[in-house]
Amino acid sequence: MKKIFLAINLILIVSCNKNKEADKKAFSFTENTIEHITVNPRNEIKEPDYTLYYKEAQQYCKRNNLNQNKFILIDLSIHSGLKRFFVYDFKESKIIKSYTVSHGCGDNDWGATMSKEDAPISNEFDSHCSSIGKFVILDRGVSQWGIKVNYILQGKDKTNSHARSRAIVLHSWDAISSAEVYPKGSPEGWGCPAVSNESMKEIDEILKQNSKVLMWIIKP
């Protein structure tokens, strides 16, 4: 009888160990599976080809005696939760920095993300919209937002000719994340291209070393 009892206990112990090993394997598989299927938001969109914009920007800068080292391209057709503010190096022929950036809220609530997939565009006063077109980045000034630094933007096209009168400037905003937040959007302001505080620190260093930089805001 004692031998039978010991045999039963041995079977139960072996069975428990097997179940534990199976649980470990299942957990390990689940972890690996979750890690494997984690979605990279950049895989969900087709990467735009900006080659023609780079070429036109370089020619524009040469014709208008603007900075021929760097220029900034902002693509408002990209979801606002993704990086869409690009610093392009003419000499290296590549993007050297990219950041998230806000756009104007238009008729939506300030600070919301209601137009994260379709930024409203306007050059009109009190529209609270972003304007597209070529801008020249001018004087460095003091801002009430973020790291307290801004840059005046002079609109050079019919689509952004009121930018300076509308007080559209480049500045940072505490509400903007340095990391991509997709599928969430970046909070929307009143038309200024606003970046995170950490991003603005880097951009500020670039702009202090490069005057009269072209900023081209597009929405293809």
C-alpha positions as CSV (number, residue, x, y, z in Angstrom):
1,M,0.0,0.0,0.0
2,K,2.9,2.3,0.9
3,K,4.5,1.6,-2.5
4,I,1.3,2.5,-4.3
5,F,1.0,5.8,-2.4
6,L,4.6,6.7,-3.3
7,A,4.0,5.8,-7.0
8,I,0.9,8.1,-7.1
9,N,2.9,11.0,-5.5
10,L,5.7,10.5,-8.1
11,I,3.2,10.6,-11.0
12,L,1.6,13.8,-9.6
13,I,5.1,15.5,-9.2
14,V,6.1,14.6,-12.7
15,S,2.8,15.8,-14.1
16,C,3.0,19.2,-12.2
17,N,6.6,19.7,-13.5
18,K,5.4,19.0,-17.1
19,N,2.6,21.5,-16.7
20,K,5.0,24.1,-15.4
21,E,7.3,23.6,-18.3
22,A,4.4,23.8,-20.7
23,D,3.2,27.0,-19.0
24,K,6.7,28.4,-19.3
25,K,6.9,27.5,-23.0
26,A,3.4,29.0,-23.6
27,F,4.3,32.2,-21.8
28,S,7.6,32.4,-23.7
29,F,5.8,31.9,-27.0
30,T,3.3,34.6,-26.1
31,E,6.0,37.0,-25.2
32,N,7.9,36.3,-28.4
33,T,4.7,36.5,-30.5
34,I,3.8,39.9,-29.0
35,E,7.3,41.2,-29.5
36,H,7.2,39.9,-33.1
37,I,3.9,41.5,-34.1
38,T,4.5,44.9,-32.5
39,V,3.5,47.3,-35.2
40,N,5.9,50.0,-36.4
41,P,3.6,52.9,-37.5
42,R,6.1,53.7,-40.3
43,N,5.3,50.3,-41.8
44,E,1.6,51.4,-42.2
45,I,2.4,54.3,-44.5
46,K,4.1,54.6,-47.8
47,E,7.3,56.7,-47.4
48,P,7.0,59.7,-49.6
49,D,9.7,60.5,-52.2
50,Y,10.8,64.1,-51.7
51,T,13.5,64.1,-54.3
52,L,11.9,66.8,-56.5
53,Y,11.3,69.0,-53.4
54,Y,15.0,68.7,-52.5
55,K,16.1,69.8,-56.0
56,E,13.6,72.7,-56.2
57,A,14.5,73.8,-52.7
58,Q,18.2,73.9,-53.5
59,Q,17.6,75.9,-56.7
60,Y,15.3,78.3,-54.8
61,C,18.0,78.9,-52.1
62,K,20.6,79.6,-54.8
63,R,18.4,82.0,-56.7
64,N,17.3,83.9,-53.5
65,N,20.6,83.9,-51.7
66,L,19.3,81.7,-48.8
67,N,21.2,79.2,-46.7
68,Q,22.7,76.5,-48.9
69,N,23.7,74.1,-46.1
70,K,20.3,73.2,-44.6
71,F,16.6,73.5,-45.2
72,I,13.5,72.3,-43.4
73,L,10.6,70.4,-45.0
74,I,7.3,69.9,-43.2
75,D,4.8,67.5,-44.8
76,L,1.3,68.1,-43.4
77,S,-0.1,65.3,-45.4
78,I,1.5,62.9,-42.9
79,H,-0.5,61.9,-39.8
80,S,0.3,64.4,-37.0
81,G,1.4,61.6,-34.6
82,L,4.3,60.7,-36.9
83,K,7.6,62.6,-37.5
84,R,7.0,65.0,-40.4
85,F,9.4,67.9,-39.7
86,F,12.6,67.1,-41.6
87,V,16.0,68.9,-41.6
88,Y,17.7,68.2,-44.9
89,D,21.4,68.7,-45.4
90,F,22.2,69.8,-49.0
91,K,25.8,68.8,-48.8
92,E,25.2,65.3,-47.5
93,S,22.0,65.0,-49.7
94,K,20.0,63.4,-46.9
95,I,17.7,64.1,-44.0
96,I,19.7,64.5,-40.8
97,K,17.0,65.1,-38.3
98,S,13.2,64.4,-38.1
99,Y,10.7,65.6,-35.5
100,T,7.0,65.6,-34.7
101,V,5.3,68.9,-35.3
102,S,1.8,70.3,-34.7
103,H,-0.5,72.1,-37.1
104,G,-3.4,74.6,-36.7
105,C,-6.7,73.4,-35.3
106,G,-8.9,75.5,-37.7
107,D,-12.5,75.3,-36.5
108,N,-11.7,72.5,-34.0
109,D,-10.9,72.9,-30.4
110,W,-7.4,74.3,-29.5
111,G,-5.2,71.6,-28.1
112,A,-7.3,68.7,-29.5
113,T,-6.2,66.3,-32.2
114,M,-9.4,66.2,-34.3
115,S,-7.7,66.9,-37.6
116,K,-4.7,64.6,-37.0
117,E,-5.2,62.9,-40.4
118,D,-6.1,66.0,-42.5
119,A,-4.6,69.3,-41.4
120,P,-6.8,72.3,-42.3
121,I,-4.9,74.8,-44.5
122,S,-5.5,78.6,-44.8
123,N,-3.7,81.9,-45.2
124,E,-6.6,83.9,-43.7
125,F,-6.5,85.9,-40.5
126,D,-8.2,84.2,-37.5
127,S,-8.5,80.9,-39.4
128,H,-6.3,79.1,-36.8
129,C,-4.9,77.1,-39.7
130,S,-1.5,76.3,-40.9
131,S,-0.3,77.8,-44.2
132,I,1.6,75.9,-46.9
133,G,4.4,77.3,-49.0
134,K,8.0,78.5,-48.7
135,F,9.0,80.5,-45.6
136,V,12.3,82.1,-44.7
137,I,13.3,81.6,-41.1
138,L,14.4,85.0,-39.8
139,D,15.2,86.5,-36.3
140,R,15.4,84.5,-33.1
141,G,13.1,85.8,-30.5
142,V,11.5,85.2,-27.1
143,S,8.5,83.0,-26.8
144,Q,5.9,82.5,-24.0
145,W,5.8,78.8,-25.0
146,G,8.1,75.9,-24.3
147,I,11.8,76.7,-24.0
148,K,10.9,80.4,-24.5
149,V,12.6,80.6,-28.0
150,N,10.9,81.3,-31.3
151,Y,11.9,82.1,-34.9
152,I,10.0,84.6,-37.1
153,L,8.7,83.1,-40.4
154,Q,8.4,85.2,-43.5
155,G,6.0,83.8,-46.0
156,K,7.2,84.0,-49.6
157,D,4.1,82.6,-51.5
158,K,0.5,83.7,-52.0
159,T,-0.5,80.7,-49.8
160,N,1.4,82.0,-46.8
161,S,1.8,85.8,-47.4
162,H,0.0,86.7,-44.1
163,A,2.2,84.5,-41.9
164,R,4.1,87.3,-40.3
165,S,1.0,89.4,-39.7
166,R,-0.7,86.4,-38.2
167,A,2.3,85.9,-35.8
168,I,3.0,82.4,-37.2
169,V,6.4,81.5,-35.7
170,L,8.4,78.3,-35.1
171,H,8.4,77.5,-31.4
172,S,8.2,74.6,-28.9
173,W,5.2,73.5,-26.8
174,D,5.2,71.4,-23.7
175,A,2.2,69.4,-25.1
176,I,4.2,68.1,-28.1
177,S,6.0,64.7,-27.7
178,S,9.5,64.1,-29.0
179,A,8.5,60.6,-29.9
180,E,5.9,59.5,-32.4
181,V,2.5,59.0,-30.8
182,Y,0.6,57.4,-33.7
183,P,-2.2,56.5,-33.9
184,K,-2.8,59.4,-31.5
185,G,-2.2,62.9,-32.9
186,S,-0.2,65.9,-31.8
187,P,-2.1,68.6,-30.1
188,E,-3.2,71.4,-32.5
189,G,-2.6,75.1,-32.0
190,W,-3.4,78.2,-34.0
191,G,-1.3,77.6,-37.0
192,C,2.3,77.8,-35.7
193,P,4.6,74.8,-36.4
194,A,5.3,73.8,-32.8
195,V,7.7,71.0,-31.8
196,S,8.7,69.5,-28.5
197,N,11.0,71.2,-26.1
198,E,13.8,68.7,-26.7
199,S,13.4,69.0,-30.4
200,M,13.5,72.8,-30.3
201,K,16.8,72.7,-28.4
202,E,18.3,70.8,-31.3
203,I,16.6,72.9,-34.0
204,D,17.7,76.1,-32.2
205,E,21.4,75.0,-32.3
206,I,21.0,74.3,-36.0
207,L,19.4,77.7,-36.7
208,K,21.9,79.6,-34.6
209,Q,24.6,78.2,-36.9
210,N,22.7,78.7,-40.1
211,S,20.9,82.0,-41.0
212,K,18.2,82.5,-43.6
213,V,17.1,78.9,-43.7
214,L,14.3,77.9,-46.0
215,M,11.3,76.2,-44.4
216,W,8.9,74.6,-46.9
217,I,5.6,73.5,-45.6
218,I,3.7,71.2,-48.0
219,K,0.5,69.2,-48.2
220,P,0.7,67.2,-51.4
